[in-house]
Amino acid sequence: MKPVFEKALERGLNLWDTAAVYGEGTGRGEAYNPHLKELTALIDELKLIGTCFDASPAQVATAWAIAKVQLRNVNR
């Protein structure tokens, strides 16, 4: 695992600074870095909802996605 971590750091990954999650000058960096504040706010909301249901942010997002598909199928 250490070589993977070191390679990620060499490519510009910064795990401690949410201002630059993806390396500068990369496709992902150009796509996601400008939206980090929005994504951070969304994750904070998912965490808050998760505390009410003893669920992780990923579980809350998954439940929402499943419910959205089920509701769309009901309306057909």
N, CA and C atoms as a LAMMPS dump frame, in Angstrom:
ITEM: TIMESTEP
0
ITEM: NUMBER OF ATOMS
228
ITEM: BOX BOUNDS ff ff ff
-5.0000000000000000e+02 5.0000000000000000e+02
-5.0000000000000000e+02 5.0000000000000000e+02
-5.0000000000000000e+02 5.0000000000000000e+02
ITEM: ATOMS id mol type element x y z
1 1 1 N 0.811 -1.187 0
2 1 2 C 0 0 0
3 1 3 C 0.864 1.263 0
4 2 1 N 2.007 1.194 0.662
5 2 2 C 2.878 2.356 0.739
6 2 3 C 3.324 2.852 -0.637
7 3 1 N 3.699 1.966 -1.576
8 3 2 C 4.092 2.455 -2.902
9 3 3 C 2.955 3.19 -3.616
10 4 1 N 1.733 2.716 -3.442
11 4 2 C 0.585 3.372 -4.066
12 4 3 C 0.417 4.772 -3.479
13 5 1 N 0.521 4.881 -2.175
14 5 2 C 0.395 6.17 -1.492
15 5 3 C 1.492 7.131 -1.947
16 6 1 N 2.716 6.649 -2.001
17 6 2 C 3.836 7.504 -2.415
18 6 3 C 3.677 7.963 -3.858
19 7 1 N 3.193 7.071 -4.732
20 7 2 C 2.982 7.434 -6.136
21 7 3 C 1.887 8.497 -6.237
22 8 1 N 0.852 8.37 -5.446
23 8 2 C -0.228 9.356 -5.449
24 8 3 C 0.298 10.719 -5.01
25 9 1 N 1.15 10.736 -4.008
26 9 2 C 1.733 12.001 -3.557
27 9 3 C 2.611 12.621 -4.636
28 10 1 N 3.369 11.776 -5.345
29 10 2 C 4.21 12.276 -6.435
30 10 3 C 3.373 12.928 -7.533
31 11 1 N 2.17 12.416 -7.738
32 11 2 C 1.3 12.938 -8.795
33 11 3 C 0.478 14.142 -8.344
34 12 1 N 0.686 14.572 -7.12
35 12 2 C 0.027 15.787 -6.662
36 12 3 C -1.129 15.584 -5.715
37 13 1 N -1.445 14.344 -5.325
38 13 2 C -2.524 14.106 -4.387
39 13 3 C -2.155 14.675 -3.026
40 14 1 N -3.043 15.421 -2.463
41 14 2 C -2.813 16.025 -1.157
42 14 3 C -3.979 15.646 -0.254
43 15 1 N -3.751 14.707 0.653
44 15 2 C -4.827 14.205 1.501
45 15 3 C -5.202 15.148 2.63
46 16 1 N -4.396 16.155 2.877
47 16 2 C -4.656 17.025 4.014
48 16 3 C -5.227 18.367 3.622
49 17 1 N -5.277 18.651 2.351
50 17 2 C -5.756 19.949 1.89
51 17 3 C -6.892 19.736 0.905
52 18 1 N -8.119 20.009 1.312
53 18 2 C -9.247 19.805 0.41
54 18 3 C -9.278 20.836 -0.702
55 19 1 N -8.378 21.806 -0.674
56 19 2 C -8.327 22.799 -1.745
57 19 3 C -7.724 22.21 -3.013
58 20 1 N -7.016 21.102 -2.912
59 20 2 C -6.401 20.496 -4.091
60 20 3 C -6.37 18.991 -3.943
61 21 1 N -7.514 18.35 -4.107
62 21 2 C -7.589 16.904 -3.931
63 21 3 C -6.926 16.189 -5.092
64 22 1 N -7.194 16.632 -6.312
65 22 2 C -6.595 16.014 -7.481
66 22 3 C -5.456 16.886 -7.969
67 23 1 N -4.456 16.263 -8.542
68 23 2 C -3.268 16.967 -8.987
69 23 3 C -3.56 18.098 -9.961
70 24 1 N -2.812 19.156 -9.825
71 24 2 C -2.933 20.297 -10.743
72 24 3 C -2.584 19.842 -12.157
73 25 1 N -3.319 20.317 -13.131
74 25 2 C -3.032 20.017 -14.518
75 25 3 C -3.515 18.652 -14.986
76 26 1 N -4.248 17.931 -14.147
77 26 2 C -4.798 16.642 -14.559
78 26 3 C -6.25 16.835 -14.967
79 27 1 N -6.774 15.927 -15.731
80 27 2 C -8.18 16.002 -16.137
81 27 3 C -9.114 15.999 -14.949
82 28 1 N -8.84 15.13 -13.989
83 28 2 C -9.683 15.083 -12.8
84 28 3 C -9.563 16.358 -11.98
85 29 1 N -8.351 16.866 -11.89
86 29 2 C -8.15 18.108 -11.152
87 29 3 C -8.943 19.252 -11.754
88 30 1 N -8.921 19.352 -13.067
89 30 2 C -9.666 20.41 -13.741
90 30 3 C -11.169 20.22 -13.593
91 31 1 N -11.616 18.957 -13.549
92 31 2 C -13.049 18.675 -13.447
93 31 3 C -13.578 18.844 -12.031
94 32 1 N -12.832 18.397 -11.026
95 32 2 C -13.376 18.338 -9.665
96 32 3 C -12.895 19.427 -8.726
97 33 1 N -11.645 19.859 -8.844
98 33 2 C -11.13 20.843 -7.891
99 33 3 C -11.977 22.115 -7.788
100 34 1 N -12.525 22.642 -8.896
101 34 2 C -13.349 23.85 -8.763
102 34 3 C -14.639 23.633 -7.955
103 35 1 N -15.035 22.379 -7.775
104 35 2 C -16.301 22.08 -7.097
105 35 3 C -16.117 21.521 -5.685
106 36 1 N -14.902 21.581 -5.153
107 36 2 C -14.64 20.953 -3.854
108 36 3 C -15.452 21.561 -2.727
109 37 1 N -15.665 22.873 -2.746
110 37 2 C -16.466 23.485 -1.678
111 37 3 C -17.889 22.954 -1.706
112 38 1 N -18.458 22.825 -2.904
113 38 2 C -19.812 22.297 -3.038
114 38 3 C -19.866 20.839 -2.586
115 39 1 N -18.876 20.058 -3.002
116 39 2 C -18.854 18.651 -2.617
117 39 3 C -18.67 18.487 -1.118
118 40 1 N -17.839 19.332 -0.522
119 40 2 C -17.622 19.278 0.924
120 40 3 C -18.922 19.607 1.659
121 41 1 N -19.65 20.601 1.18
122 41 2 C -20.932 20.963 1.801
123 41 3 C -21.93 19.814 1.677
124 42 1 N -21.958 19.15 0.521
125 42 2 C -22.851 18.013 0.319
126 42 3 C -22.499 16.868 1.262
127 43 1 N -21.223 16.571 1.379
128 43 2 C -20.789 15.484 2.27
129 43 3 C -21.122 15.814 3.715
130 44 1 N -20.969 17.075 4.11
131 44 2 C -21.337 17.483 5.467
132 44 3 C -22.824 17.24 5.731
133 45 1 N -23.666 17.538 4.737
134 45 2 C -25.107 17.292 4.878
135 45 3 C -25.402 15.802 4.97
136 46 1 N -24.711 15.005 4.16
137 46 2 C -24.899 13.557 4.216
138 46 3 C -24.488 13.006 5.577
139 47 1 N -23.42 13.555 6.141
140 47 2 C -22.993 13.141 7.483
141 47 3 C -24.058 13.478 8.514
142 48 1 N -24.622 14.68 8.412
143 48 2 C -25.65 15.119 9.353
144 48 3 C -26.879 14.212 9.281
145 49 1 N -27.325 13.916 8.078
146 49 2 C -28.463 13.005 7.914
147 49 3 C -28.106 11.628 8.454
148 50 1 N -26.898 11.187 8.188
149 50 2 C -26.461 9.874 8.645
150 50 3 C -26.464 9.719 10.151
151 51 1 N -26.186 10.809 10.879
152 51 2 C -26.202 10.707 12.346
153 51 3 C -27.602 10.393 12.858
154 52 1 N -28.621 10.805 12.147
155 52 2 C -30.004 10.519 12.554
156 52 3 C -30.364 9.056 12.358
157 53 1 N -29.673 8.382 11.461
158 53 2 C -30.014 7.002 11.119
159 53 3 C -28.862 6.031 11.356
160 54 1 N -27.818 6.474 12.039
161 54 2 C -26.632 5.649 12.283
162 54 3 C -26.101 5.08 10.968
163 55 1 N -25.922 5.968 9.986
164 55 2 C -25.477 5.56 8.655
165 55 3 C -24.319 6.447 8.202
166 56 1 N -23.496 5.905 7.339
167 56 2 C -22.378 6.676 6.777
168 56 3 C -22.901 7.568 5.653
169 57 1 N -22.125 8.575 5.254
170 57 2 C -22.534 9.399 4.114
171 57 3 C -22.776 8.556 2.853
172 58 1 N -21.965 7.543 2.651
173 58 2 C -22.135 6.675 1.475
174 58 3 C -23.46 5.913 1.55
175 59 1 N -23.822 5.465 2.744
176 59 2 C -25.082 4.742 2.907
177 59 3 C -26.277 5.66 2.665
178 60 1 N -26.185 6.891 3.123
179 60 2 C -27.267 7.851 2.9
180 60 3 C -27.414 8.125 1.406
181 61 1 N -26.309 8.358 0.722
182 61 2 C -26.355 8.631 -0.714
183 61 3 C -26.897 7.429 -1.491
184 62 1 N -26.5 6.235 -1.084
185 62 2 C -26.986 5.024 -1.75
186 62 3 C -28.483 4.855 -1.54
187 63 1 N -28.943 5.073 -0.31
188 63 2 C -30.377 4.966 -0.017
189 63 3 C -31.174 5.982 -0.837
190 64 1 N -30.646 7.193 -0.961
191 64 2 C -31.319 8.219 -1.765
192 64 3 C -31.415 7.78 -3.215
193 65 1 N -30.318 7.26 -3.758
194 65 2 C -30.306 6.841 -5.168
195 65 3 C -31.285 5.698 -5.406
196 66 1 N -31.331 4.743 -4.484
197 66 2 C -32.265 3.618 -4.616
198 66 3 C -33.696 4.127 -4.545
199 67 1 N -33.987 4.992 -3.59
200 67 2 C -35.337 5.532 -3.444
201 67 3 C -35.742 6.324 -4.683
202 68 1 N -34.814 7.072 -5.246
203 68 2 C -35.114 7.875 -6.432
204 68 3 C -35.507 6.975 -7.605
205 69 1 N -34.789 5.885 -7.799
206 69 2 C -35.098 4.953 -8.885
207 69 3 C -36.459 4.298 -8.632
208 70 1 N -36.705 3.898 -7.394
209 70 2 C -37.987 3.242 -7.077
210 70 3 C -39.15 4.205 -7.294
211 71 1 N -39.006 5.454 -6.895
212 71 2 C -40.072 6.425 -7.096
213 71 3 C -40.296 6.693 -8.576
214 72 1 N -39.23 6.753 -9.342
215 72 2 C -39.377 6.987 -10.775
216 72 3 C -40.112 5.825 -11.416
217 73 1 N -39.847 4.605 -10.971
218 73 2 C -40.506 3.425 -11.533
219 73 3 C -41.984 3.38 -11.152
220 74 1 N -42.353 3.903 -9.996
221 74 2 C -43.744 3.937 -9.547
222 74 3 C -44.546 4.895 -10.418
223 75 1 N -43.934 5.971 -10.841
224 75 2 C -44.636 6.981 -11.62
225 75 3 C -44.83 6.609 -13.084
226 76 1 N -44.34 5.483 -13.509
227 76 2 C -44.467 5.086 -14.928
228 76 3 C -45.787 4.466 -15.203
